């Protein structure tokens, strides 16, 4: 999975392609405006300078679910620099899930254990949000997906409870500033990608 970032106002006309978010480069190779970053010989990221001269991007920060047209432009630059193409984006890592069970957390009265149906899969997590109930549809960040703050969600076990995903607030989804309640989805079905139709 890769992630794209662009913020002309704060970092200039550079498109960042992150392949390994937790790795730091020890080598790089430059071909024109394309700077490929490596860690122990493995490609971990790519910076494309002066990208705005080729395509206009209105985004400011992480670009969720880039469209095929943008990826065609990016891939043309990558191929010309001797790099492999990026696959078209069909999964943003943000999924719609239905709450199927809510249980009291045995060690923290502020939290509840939440069981979720995501398509045909069942996931577990904990949540502090009080506006969810059985039957609510929420949006979750799945394992390996990068959040808008640049961190990557990784599933884990905490206090013997599997944390397979993380429930998002509207703020987490960059919809508004609300962070004290879960975002409730009304239109899409369980298992649907929130950002890709």
N, C-alpha and C positions, 0 to 999 in steps of 0.2 A: 504494500500500500504506500502511496506517496501523498504528500500534502503540498499545496501551493500557497505562497504568501506574497502579497504585494501591498506596499504602503508608500506611495510616492512622496507624501508629505513628510514622513519621518525618516525614511532611509534612502530616498531617491528612486531613480528609475531602474529598479532591480527586481526581477521575478525570482523568488527563492523556491526551489523544488527540494523538499525534505524527504529523503528516503529512509534514513536511520536517525530518528529524532534524538536518541540518547548517545550518539557517537560524535566524537570530535575529530576533525581531519588532521592527518599527519602529512598529507601530500595533496597537490592539486595540479591539474593540467588545464592550460588556457588555449582556447581556439577561437580567435575573434572575440566576440562578446560573451562567449560561453566559458565559464570556469567550473570544471568538474572537480569535486572534492572527494578525497579517498581516505580511508582508514585501513591500514595494513593491506592495501591493494584492492579493497572493496569500495565500490562507489556508494557514498552515503548522502550526497547532495549535489545540487547543481545551481549555480547562480547565473542568470542570464541578464547581462547589463544592457541598458538602452532599449529595454523591451517595448517601451511606449512608442518607439519609432516604427514598430512593426504592427502592434495591436494596442488599442486603447482599453484599459482596464479601469472600471469605476470602483472596484473593490478597495477596501482599506483594511487589510489584515488577511486572515485566512480565507481562501477561496474554496468554499464548499461545493462539491459536485461541479467542477468545471465542464462546460459544454464541449461537444465534439469539435466545433469550429475553433475554439481557443486551443484545444489540444492539437489540432492539425497544425496550427501556427507554431506551437511549441515544438512539436515533433519534427517539423521541417528544420528548425534551428538545431535540434539535437542530432539529427541525421547528418547535417552538414558539418557538425563538429565531431563526427565519428562515434556518436553514442547511440544507444538503443532507444526506440520510441517508448513513450509512456502508453500504457493501455487506456482505453476510454473508461471513464469513471461511471460505474454502474452501482456503486455502494458508497454512501457517504459515511457509514458507521453510526448514523443516528436512525434508530428504528422506532416504529410505533409498537407499543406493547399494551396488552390488557391486563389489569390487575385481577388475579383470580383468588388470592388469599392474602389476608392481613393478620399478622400475629404479634403479640406483645414481645418486645425484645427482653430476654431474660436478665440482661445486665445493665440496661439503660432505658429508663422509663420515657426518655424523650424520643426514642427510636421505635420503629416497627419493622418486623421482618416482612418483606413483600415478595410474593410469588407472582411471576408474570408469564403470560403466554405471548410468545413472539413467533407468529406463524405457527409452525408445528412444534416449535421448541419451548421448553419451560426453563426460565431463569429465576435466580433468587438474588435479592439484594436487601439492604436496609435503607430506611428513609426517615427523615425528620418531618416530611411534609404531611400536614394534617388535612389537606383538602382532597386526598385520594381515598377512594373506597372501592370495594369489590365491584368490578364492571367498568371502572374508570379506564380510559385510554390515555397513556402517558407517552412521552418520548424518552428513550434511553440512549446512552452512549454505550457502545458494545466494545468488547475486548480488542485492543489494538488501535482503536480510533483516536484521533487527535481532537482535543477540545479547542474552543476558540481562544483559550488563554495560552495555547501552545503546549500544554501538557498532554501526555498520552494516557488514556485509561487502560489499566491492566487488571484483569480479574485476579482475585485473591481470596483467601479465607481469613476472616477476622472474628476472633472470639468463637471459633468453631462454626461460623456461619459463612456460607459461600457468597461472595460478592461478585456476581457474574456480570453486572452492568451498573450503571449509575443513572438515576432518574433526573431529568433536566427541569430546571425552572425556565420561565421566559427569558430571564437574563442570560442563562447558559446558552440559549439558542439565539441570542442577540435580537430578540423580538421587542423587548422593552426592558426596563430596569427592575422589574419584579423578581425577587430572589427568595422570598419567604414561602412561596407556594409552588407546587409542581405545575408545569404547563399541561393542560388537559386538551387532548386532540379530539375533534368531533367528526372530521370528515374521513380521514384515512383509516384503513383496517389494520388489525394486528399483523405485524410482519412487514408492512410497507415501509419503504425508505421515506423518512420525513422530508428530505430535501430533493429527492429525485422522483419524478412522476413515472 
